[in-house]
């Protein structure tokens, strides 16, 4: 199998452009099970924000309820965080981003939190295109309540107790594409290099980015018969392309044969590079994206990569034509209309 | 004015119709929902208002877009009593579905204008009937069948105006206002008014009992509904994030807000200083409000009882995680398939204790459109000061009906944003900051806003210590909920105090809140003027109760709590509050879906004074409405 990642540039230095170290981006000690896929994702979140030199104080972390939703306490300890209620993180995040659109938002959810109890809020958040990163740490089970199937569990997959799942899985990537999300990716917790590039592109995206990460649950869903365990995932990982990310300030020439490389410039001037593997996959093609996802499900494959990319779609903040200054900063001068305004309103009611 | 009064008296004696009743009348218009009678009814109400007579207008409408019966009640009263009155003086029957019941419910001697095919005169002999061929009259105005339907409504306005003496010019003024000066709409409506007036002059017998005559009690006043008043208050109170999910009777609050904000809160660069989001449901609406409050915006949502139920989980999170936000509850009857278009005060306990665990919420209870305006700003302040969801309990009667009011006063006070941590404050605290540390001994910590120069923290429910660190230690949890209780005690000193009218002779004390104020004030007047019974009155304006409540109960022998729900929810909260004195509490309860009226309260008090063992009296059964509802099923 090909490497999922393009080698670009040099290794990052010991300090980023803000003079911060990677440890400035770490969080509390994880309380998840040793070997949990979620911890691997947290590590890549730390690295992505560090390497992109994002000021941690400008980041707001959001989560719902479940094992995945505990993780914001384990990364970016200098950022604000909000562990909300089950399935309702999108509403909290939407409100916060409206109050302060200068925040860089990152939400972490799970398959239970997103695909079951929070499906409605998830879909409406996608539809509104709230500018933030939304990660689903997808392991096919409810971990924190000890191993019940979730709505992303594959048909025919088996619980540790022997129970077989006989309902079809929900494909959150396909759903996001269908709802017009401008950045949809699937990653695998066991492939950190691909993950970090997907994350960087998502942070650069001015709109909602949905990242569905297959993240094995070592305690409840990593056994034989599981389709979301490490062994199964490694065996069935199918790459859409090789992915690379180049920051706006990086002067890097990329040299590839014609037709081999797709280059997409993001809102902030950064670039996402996608190198062709067996097939020529166009991530801006909605029909191809849905087709490819469906084909993978039918074949029992775990398709990873940047599934869909349309960076031009207007975010909700732009759609609402909101003031450049974040709403939370506005005081009487900006938000209390003058005395004459009230006089006029009163006069019209007389 | 005195000349006019004399002239009427003379006329009346000539006609031999008994004593004239000037500027004291209730008009009831029965139409079919969706027939477009709303503008006509507004014009009728406004023209009386413009003649200087205090007036109110109430729409009693079904949960339906077109086809079901609807009533509009206008009460004009020279003394300013504008609560609903049960007795109808002048009925306009336009609806074949209800005309029989409408006529049967009239008190003897009432006037009834009816559409000719309804043949109402055959129903009773003790009513003064005025038959009008509306279809014929409207047919003479236009050939357009849709327009004809609308103009028919304006014809009855002309007829009523002619019969009771509303000035033509004031009707024209009201029409001009209603149609915002659009001549194309004004002309046919004025023609319809004239058609009605001419017909009445030529064909209907003169009546001189009920008269509207010019007086000067409305000069400088406004007419507005409570939801629009709340919207204006919120706008001047600096709201920036608004979320809502459509639900009767609250939708018009946010819809008004959208209109006002577009006019007054878009900067010279065309950029909005607000965000208004129609959410996917009430769960999302309150979630967004809390997210925005957490991130430092002044946020609100508005809903009704069923929406409040859906908000329960988030209300708990907001309480325990200490996040500001304002939730308006425009109360109405029961579940979605209850009577969603009828008024009630039935969400008191639901809101007060909303959510899981040891929650108790601060709630403001406006009793007038002016208080809707004032409390809208006040609620935004209190939410930030107390770092908690603040509920505002209005109701359908206040929110959707038309009320007269003095113009609202421009808010002079700057926003009170509460304890927001800044770098400077952090230095004052010696660098030692804990999000939930009670440094001021009032139960309220200093909060830091994301994206500012203040330090960050991790927000979660109640599983934390004073420094917002994860904790499940028993002492940390207990300290958290005990501090929340302390914060609630602090709130008693900051919420709007009750309005107390203490009469030194009074043995009886009334307690009420919200729209019950209007009939209750009138009932007190009836008790004192008709029976020489003096009463004191305390109008609650917020939860938690302030110290005035206990003193008021202690100072009276008997306390009548009057409210519009079945079980006397506020009465129960007062009982909890008043210890030994709780035995003084009696309940008068009105819960028919229609607004409470004064006479029913007066009758109940007199009955309960006569029989001191009677502790609860349920009032206001309206036979006609009961029958109508049954027939819909």
Boltz contact constraints between the chains, C-beta under 6 A:
constraints:
  - contact:
      token1: [A, 58]
      token2: [B, 451]
      max_distance: 6.0
  - contact:
      token1: [A, 60]
      token2: [B, 450]
      max_distance: 6.0
  - contact:
      token1: [A, 73]
      token2: [B, 458]
      max_distance: 6.0
  - contact:
      token1: [A, 79]
      token2: [B, 456]
      max_distance: 6.0
  - contact:
      token1: [A, 80]
      token2: [B, 450]
      max_distance: 6.0
  - contact:
      token1: [A, 80]
      token2: [B, 456]
      max_distance: 6.0
  - contact:
      token1: [A, 81]
      token2: [B, 458]
      max_distance: 6.0
  - contact:
      token1: [A, 82]
      token2: [B, 459]
      max_distance: 6.0
  - contact:
      token1: [A, 83]
      token2: [B, 460]
      max_distance: 6.0
  - contact:
      token1: [A, 85]
      token2: [B, 313]
      max_distance: 6.0
  - contact:
      token1: [A, 85]
      token2: [B, 317]
      max_distance: 6.0
  - contact:
      token1: [A, 88]
      token2: [B, 287]
      max_distance: 6.0
  - contact:
      token1: [A, 91]
      token2: [B, 284]
      max_distance: 6.0
  - contact:
      token1: [A, 91]
      token2: [B, 287]
      max_distance: 6.0
  - contact:
      token1: [A, 91]
      token2: [B, 288]
      max_distance: 6.0
  - contact:
      token1: [A, 92]
      token2: [B, 287]
      max_distance: 6.0
  - contact:
      token1: [A, 92]
      token2: [B, 291]
      max_distance: 6.0
  - contact:
      token1: [A, 94]
      token2: [B, 288]
      max_distance: 6.0
  - contact:
      token1: [A, 95]
      token2: [B, 288]
      max_distance: 6.0
  - contact:
      token1: [A, 95]
      token2: [B, 291]
      max_distance: 6.0
  - contact:
      token1: [A, 95]
      token2: [B, 292]
      max_distance: 6.0
  - contact:
      token1: [A, 96]
      token2: [B, 291]
      max_distance: 6.0
  - contact:
      token1: [A, 96]
      token2: [B, 294]
      max_distance: 6.0
  - contact:
      token1: [A, 96]
      token2: [B, 295]
      max_distance: 6.0
  - contact:
      token1: [A, 98]
      token2: [B, 241]
      max_distance: 6.0
  - contact:
      token1: [A, 98]
      token2: [B, 275]
      max_distance: 6.0
  - contact:
      token1: [A, 98]
      token2: [B, 292]
      max_distance: 6.0
  - contact:
      token1: [A, 99]
      token2: [B, 241]
      max_distance: 6.0
  - contact:
      token1: [A, 99]
      token2: [B, 292]
      max_distance: 6.0
  - contact:
      token1: [A, 99]
      token2: [B, 295]
      max_distance: 6.0
  - contact:
      token1: [A, 99]
      token2: [B, 296]
      max_distance: 6.0
  - contact:
      token1: [A, 99]
      token2: [B, 297]
      max_distance: 6.0
  - contact:
      token1: [A, 100]
      token2: [B, 295]
      max_distance: 6.0
  - contact:
      token1: [A, 100]
      token2: [B, 451]
      max_distance: 6.0
  - contact:
      token1: [A, 102]
      token2: [B, 451]
      max_distance: 6.0
  - contact:
      token1: [A, 103]
      token2: [B, 451]
      max_distance: 6.0
  - contact:
      token1: [A, 120]
      token2: [B, 280]
      max_distance: 6.0
  - contact:
      token1: [A, 121]
      token2: [B, 284]
      max_distance: 6.0
  - contact:
      token1: [A, 124]
      token2: [B, 280]
      max_distance: 6.0
  - contact:
      token1: [A, 320]
      token2: [B, 275]
      max_distance: 6.0
  - contact:
      token1: [A, 321]
      token2: [B, 271]
      max_distance: 6.0
  - contact:
      token1: [A, 321]
      token2: [B, 272]
      max_distance: 6.0
  - contact:
      token1: [A, 322]
      token2: [B, 272]
      max_distance: 6.0
  - contact:
      token1: [A, 322]
      token2: [B, 275]
      max_distance: 6.0
  - contact:
      token1: [A, 323]
      token2: [B, 271]
      max_distance: 6.0
  - contact:
      token1: [A, 323]
      token2: [B, 273]
      max_distance: 6.0
  - contact:
      token1: [A, 327]
      token2: [B, 240]
      max_distance: 6.0
  - contact:
      token1: [A, 327]
      token2: [B, 297]
      max_distance: 6.0
  - contact:
      token1: [A, 328]
      token2: [B, 295]
      max_distance: 6.0
  - contact:
      token1: [A, 328]
      token2: [B, 296]
      max_distance: 6.0
  - contact:
      token1: [A, 328]
      token2: [B, 297]
      max_distance: 6.0
  - contact:
      token1: [A, 330]
      token2: [B, 273]
      max_distance: 6.0
  - contact:
      token1: [A, 332]
      token2: [B, 414]
      max_distance: 6.0
  - contact:
      token1: [A, 334]
      token2: [B, 273]
      max_distance: 6.0
  - contact:
      token1: [A, 335]
      token2: [B, 238]
      max_distance: 6.0
  - contact:
      token1: [A, 335]
      token2: [B, 273]
      max_distance: 6.0
  - contact:
      token1: [A, 336]
      token2: [B, 236]
      max_distance: 6.0
  - contact:
      token1: [A, 336]
      token2: [B, 238]
      max_distance: 6.0
  - contact:
      token1: [A, 337]
      token2: [B, 264]
      max_distance: 6.0
  - contact:
      token1: [A, 339]
      token2: [B, 410]
      max_distance: 6.0
  - contact:
      token1: [A, 341]
      token2: [B, 264]
      max_distance: 6.0
  - contact:
      token1: [A, 342]
      token2: [B, 410]
      max_distance: 6.0
  - contact:
      token1: [A, 346]
      token2: [B, 222]
      max_distance: 6.0
  - contact:
      token1: [A, 346]
      token2: [B, 407]
      max_distance: 6.0
  - contact:
      token1: [A, 349]
      token2: [B, 222]
      max_distance: 6.0
  - contact:
      token1: [A, 349]
      token2: [B, 224]
      max_distance: 6.0
  - contact:
      token1: [A, 350]
      token2: [B, 222]
      max_distance: 6.0
